[in-house]
Amino acid sequence: MGRSQGLGRVGPGDGSADDTGCRILHVDMDAFFVSVEVRRDPSLRGRPVVVGGTGPRGVVSSASYEARRFGVRSAMPTARARRLCPQAVYIQPQHGAYTEVSTAVMKIFRDVTPLVEPLSLDEAFLDVAGAQRLLGSPARIGQLIRERVHDEQQITCSVGVATTKFVAKLASTLCKPDGLQVVAADGVLDFLHPLPVGALWGVGDRTGEQLDRLGLKTVGDLARLPLPVLRRSVGAAQSAHLHALAWGRDPRSVVPDTADKSIGAEETFDVDQSDSETINRELLRLAEKTAARLRSTGQVGRTVVIKVRFADFSTVNRSRTLPSPTDGTQEIYDTARRLYVGLSPTMPIRLVGVRVEGIGSAAAVARQPTLGEADRGWTEADRAVDAAVRRFGIGAVRPAALVRPADRGERKGQKVPKEGYGEGNGQP
């Protein structure tokens, strides 16, 4: 269970507190994946909804607040979630849709300030000190962001406003869903000290057990404990870190995001696989997701990496650096497949992943055509797929190998290509 799920909610929060000096905002989408699914299908509104892997090894990625009332939480095995809430609607994640909404939300943030530090698809820190002259107080800016996210993306978010990143993140957690919480500079300790000690960053299961043996239940308990006593229990570095947070000290600034170091996707099979066709089909699906994300962010990569986890949980990675950077589905897939064949696996496969490293801006790269390369081919196919997805949604166009047999016409005796987007000599 994540820290945010271990804290109680205090309602929509107090946005009227004195926000002088509170330059840090933490903005967090509410049940993000579920919210996007409800936007796509309004009939889901008000119902328990769970987004996550739906197979026997699936894990919950997001749960609606209606499902959470039954004890369903993110990172929980889906099988357990089904036992707790069998009446919920269970949905396989559609990561492309979530990335699209995330990109739009991050643009809203950057319209407010260039100092945006994303933590994931659905949350970010903002430093709004430079935006106050134009947009108003930090609390007012937080409210403007909430209104824009709701009006433009039809989802809700919660905003914490504080003097530090740590306190702002806690504030947004405690005012969920759809709230705004300001923690005044002179009210930080009153806000922090009643919270459970597990609210502190760095308190995991092991540290929590050590603190429990010391009789520390709240952040205030830890703050009042002599530092030498805490040091003997959890070590010098950890004790200094926790003691500083307990007194509201967090010197970290908002660091604008940097370019991705890698982009990829992976999948755990419901049942360990030895069938090469099944594994190749999954490699193609993962290559398609990875390439689409590269293109959507205007990036290319030079090194293709595969990750393979065997039935005994041993894991290997293999990589190959390409002559020139790419964002092409077929090139990434062909390279991943060759890497997999080179492994010559003798054990069933539990998980496969495809990743591209050496990421850079596509606009900054002058791609060199390969000798004998056709003028038109896979690049045009990828662009056509991207255009169809933008117009008709995820899954509008797929490689033939990823179409379900019932949809492929096999029952009517039609011949369907095994791999890639089509048959022939490498052209779509």
N, C-alpha and C positions, 0 to 999 in steps of 0.2 A: 504494500500500500504506500503510495507516495505521500509526502509530507502534507501536501494540500488537502488530501483526502482524509488525513488524520486530524485535521483541525475542524472545529465546529464553525458554522456560519453565524454571523451576527446580523444578517439582514442586508438591506441595500446600502448601508453605510451612511456616513455623515460627510456630506460635501460642503458643509457650511463652516467647518473649523478654519481657524486662521492658517492660510497657506503661505505666509511670508517665508521666503527662503526654501520652499519646497519645490525645487527645480526638477526632481526626478519623478517620472511617471512610469508605472508598470501597467501595461495594457494586456489583458488576457481574454481571449475569446471564450465564451461559455459553451462547454460541451461541443467543441468546434466541429468535429467530424459529423456528429449527430445533427448539429445545426445546419450544416450544408445539405445533409440528406433530407431534412425537413423542408428546406428551401426548394429542393428538387421535387419533393412529394409532400405537399401540404397536408395530406390526409394523415400523416404521421404525427402531426402536432398534438401535444398533450398525451401521447401514448408512451409507454416504456419502449425505448429503442436502444439497441446495442449495435455498435459498429466494431467489427473485428473478424478475425479468422473464424470461419464457421465449421471447419473440420475438427476432428478429434484432438488435434494439437493446436487449435486456434487459441488466440489470446485476445482479450477485450482491448480495443484501442480507445474507445470512447463510449460513454453511457449517458443517456438523457437523465435529467434530474428525477423523472418519474421512475426510471429503472434503478437509480441510486437509492431510492427509498426502500428497495428490496435487498439492499446490500451489494449490488453489482458495482464494481469498481474497475478502472483501467488497470491493465497488467494482470488481471485475473484470468485464469483459464476459462475459455468460453463454456466448456462443459459444466464448470461450477456455476457460471452465470445462468445457464439454462435451468439448473436445479433450483436456484434462488428465485428466478423470474421466468418461468416457462412461457408466460403469456406475452413476453416482449417480442418485438420484431427484430430479427437478427439480420444484419446487412454486411456483406463483404465490402471491405474498404475500396473506395474509388479514388486513389491517391492523386490522379490527374486533376479531378475536380477540386480537391482540397488545396492543391498547389495553386490552381488558378485563383481561387478566392483569397488565399494567403497573399499572393502577389498584389492583388487589388487593395487588400487591407494595409499592407506595408507601404503602398504608394500613398494612402491617406496619411499614414504617420509621417512620411517624408515630405508631404505637403506642409506639415506643421513645423518640422525641424529636420535638418540634415543629420542630427545626432540621434540616430536610431540604432539600437543593438538588438537584433532578433535573437531570441533564445531557441525558437522552434518555429514551425509553421504558424502557430497560433498565439504567440506572445512575444513581447519586446519591451525593452527599456527605452525611454525617451528622456533626453535632457532638453527642457523647454525654456531655459533661462533666456535664450536669445529670441524667443517667440512671444514673450509677454508684452512687449511694447506694441506689437501689432494685434495680437489675439486676446490679450487680457491675462488674468491671473492663472496660475497653474490649474486650479480647480475648474475654472471656466474653459481652459483648453481641454482638460479631460472630458468635460461635458460635450464640447464640440466634437471631439473624436467619437464619443459614444453615439452621438446623433448621426454623424456621417456614416459610421459603420452600419448602423441600423437602416438608414435611408438608402444607402447605395448597395449594400450587400444583404440586407434582410436577415441579419444575424445580430446577436447582442454580444457585448463585451463588458468586462468589469475593469475598473481603473483604480489603482492605488497611487496616492500622491503623497510624497514624503521628502525628507532631506537626504535619504540614502537609498541605495538600490534594495538592500535587504528589507528595510521597513516598508518600502513601496510595494514589494512583491507580497509580503505578508498582508498588507492592507487590501490588495486586490483579491487575494484568496478569501479573506474574511468577509468581503462584501458581495461575494458571488451568490446567485447569478444576477447580472444586469444591475450592478451597483457602482457607486463611486465613494471612496473612503479617503479622506484627508487626515493625515496624522501630523498635527502641528509640531513645530520644532521643539516647543517646550512641553509637549505631551508624549514624547517618544517613550519614556520609561513607564508612564501610566498605561500606555498601549501594550508594551512588550511584557512587562513583568508578570501579569496574570496568565500569560499564555503557557501551554504545556512546554516542557523543556525540549520536546521533540520538534518544536517549531524552528529551532535553530538550525541553520545550514551546517551540515557536517555531523549531525546526530543520526546515525543509522542504527541498526539493530544492536550491533556490538557496543557502540558507545552508549546507546540508550540503556543497556543492561548495566554498564559501569556506573552511569549516573544514578540509576535506580538504586544500586547498592549503597550509594552515598546518601540516599534519601532525598534526592533532588527531583521534585515534581514539576516545578514551574521555572520559567526563565528567571524570575526574581530570586528563587532559591539558589540558582547557579550564580547569579550576579553577586549575591551576598556571601558566597562561600570563599574563604581565603584562597587566593590563587595558588599558593604552594600545595594546598591539599588537593586541589583539582589537578595540578601538574603531576602529582604522584599517581593519580588514577588513570589519566588519559594521555600523559606525555606533555612535553614542553610546547610543541607547536600547536597541537590540538587545544590545549588548555588556553593558550594565548588567544587563539582564534575565537573560541566559544565565549571567553570572558569579554572580549571586545564587543562581540555581537550582543551579548546580554546587556551591555551598557549602551547599546545603540550606536556603536562606532563601526563604520564601514566606509573606508576611504576610497573605494573603487569608483571610478568615473564611468560614464557611458561611453563605450568604444564602438564607433560605427562599424557595421559589418564589413568583412573583407570577402574577397572572392572565395567560392567553394574550393576546397583542396581536392575534393572528389565528389562524384555523383554516381549513385548506383541504387540497386534494389536487390532484395533477396527473398527467398520463399522456402518455408519448411513444408515438406510433403506430408500429407495426412498419413501416408503409409510409406515406409522406406522403399525406395525405388531402385530397381536394377535394369529396367527397360530403357534402352538407349533412346528410343523414339520419344518416350515421355520426358526424359531428361532434356533432350534437344529442344522439344517444344517449349519447355519451361525456360531454357536459356534464351530462346527467341522472344518469349514474352517479356523477360527481364531486360533483354537488350532493347526491345521496343520502348519500354518504360524509361529506361536510362537515356536513350537517344532523344525521346520526346522532351524530357526535362532539360536536356542540354539545349535543344533548339528553343524551348520556351524561354530560357534565360539568356539566349544569345551567346552561348559558350560552346567551345569545342575542347576535346581532350586528346592526348597523345598516347596514353597507356591504358590498355584494357586489362582488367584483373578479374579472375574468377575465384570464387570461394566455394569450397566443397566440404561439407561436413558429413562424415560417414555414420553408419548405424551405431558404432561404438563411441561416437561423439568426438573422435579425432578429426581435426580440421586442417585443410591445406589451402594455400593460396598460390595461384600461378598468374604470371603477368607477361604481357608482350607489348613492346613499344612500337608504334606504327611509324611509317616513314613521314607522315604528315598528320596533323590533328584532324579529328573527325567529329561529326555529330550525326553520322548516318547509321540507321538501324542495321542495315545489312552488313556493313563493315564491322560494326561492333559484334554482331551475332557471329559472323564467320570467324572472327578472331577468338571469341569465347568458345565456340565449338571446337576449334583446333586445339585450344588449350585443354579443354576437357578430354578430348581424344588422346592427347599426349599423356594424360594421367594414367591411362589404362587401368581404371578402377577395378578392383576384384571384390569389393564389398558393397552392399546396398547403400544408397545415398539417402541421407536424412534431409539435407538442405543444400541449395545451390544459390549463388549470388553472382551478379555481374556488376562491375564497378569500372568507371573511367576516371583516371587520374591525370595529372599534368594539365589542369583546367586553365583555360584562358579565353579571352574575348574573341568571338568569331570575327568581329569587325576588324580586329587587329592582326588577323592571320590571313596571309595571302596563300590560298590553297593551290598547290601545284598539281596540275592534272597528270594522271598516270599515262605513260606511253601506251597508245592504243585504246585509251578510254573513250567510250561513246560520248557524243555531245549531250545526249539526254539519257537518263537512267534512274538510278536509285535516288539521287538528290531530288529529282522532280517528283518521284513517288512519295518521298517523305513529305515534301511540301504539300502535295495533294492530300495526304492523310491529315496533316496539321490543319489544313483549311477545312476539311470535312469535320474534324473534331470541334473546331471553333464554332462551326455552324450548327452541327447536329448533336454534339456531345460525345463523351467518352464511349468508345466501342463502335462508333458509326462505321469505321473502316478498320479492318484487322488483317494481319497476315493470314493467308488461307489456312496455314497449319494450326492456327489458334481458333478457328471456327469449329463449333461443336459438330460432331458427325451428323446430327439430325438436321443441322442448318446447311451442311455442305452438299447435300444432294446425294450422299452415298447410298441412301436407301433406294434411290432411283437409278443407281448404277453409274452415276457421273464420276469421272476421274477428277481427283483433286490433288494439287501439288502437295508434297510432303513438307517442304520447307520454304521459307521466304515468302515474298508477296505473289509470286507466280512462277510459271514454268519457263523453260527456254534457256538461253545462253547468258543468264545474268542480268537480263533486262526485265523490268516490271511489265 
